[in-house]
Amino acid sequence: MAATAHAALLSLIDFTEIGCVTEQDRIGAPPLCRPDEADGTLLDVLPHGSCEGRYARRGELDWVFDMLLGLDWRLYGVVDNGEPAPDASLFGSGPVWMVLASEDRAVSLNVTEDGIASMRTGCGLQSAEAMLLNAGGSNRAFLLQPPETPRAQGLPKRDGGEAATTRPARRSPA
């Protein structure tokens, strides 16, 4: 059963191709090359972060799938950031952030038309409200508003007016 569920989740990942490095010089640097890989070997990875950014290789995602399958998640909110900036990091290159919440955890999934492009979990225990605040830029629009909670009521307003509005989802050109 777990193998079937893992395969289903794997089909939802929009992998990023990035070259491995023989020496990491900063937080969020590309993954280290294995002994049998030359510097710059292209890898399929899922960028993810909590306290700092990392990359999970295609074959190293069981921990992600176990986390997603192991808790009772609810969809908390969905934010559309519009088109990402040309220099957007791989940790948020998709236009949509989906924030999921369980009883004591939250995770945000950055989504493109092709699937889940990156994932963030909180640094320590981070609320769904905090994840939603971190999931977007100033041009965000809610595709799904978060529940009305005291913290969610404090989410940034758009253009100085009412809370960020819902706008229709973008459709790909026919």
Sequence and secondary structure as in RCSB ss.txt:
>XXXX:A:sequence
MAATAHAALLSLIDFTEIGCVTEQDRIGAPPLCRPDEADGTLLDVLPHGSCEGRYARRGELDWVFDMLLGLDWRL
YGVVDNGEPAPDASLFGSGPVWMVLASEDRAVSLNVTEDGIASMRTGCGLQSAEAMLLNAGGSNRAFLLQPPETP
RAQGLPKRDGGEAATTRPARRSPA
>XXXX:A:secstr
 HHHHHHHHHTTB  EEEE BSS  STT   B  TTS TT EEEEEEEESSSEEEEEGGG HHHHHHHHHS  EE
EEEEE  S  TT  GGG SSEEEEEE SS EEEEEEETTEEEEEEE SSS  HHHHHHTT  TT EEEE     T
TGGGS BSTTSSB           
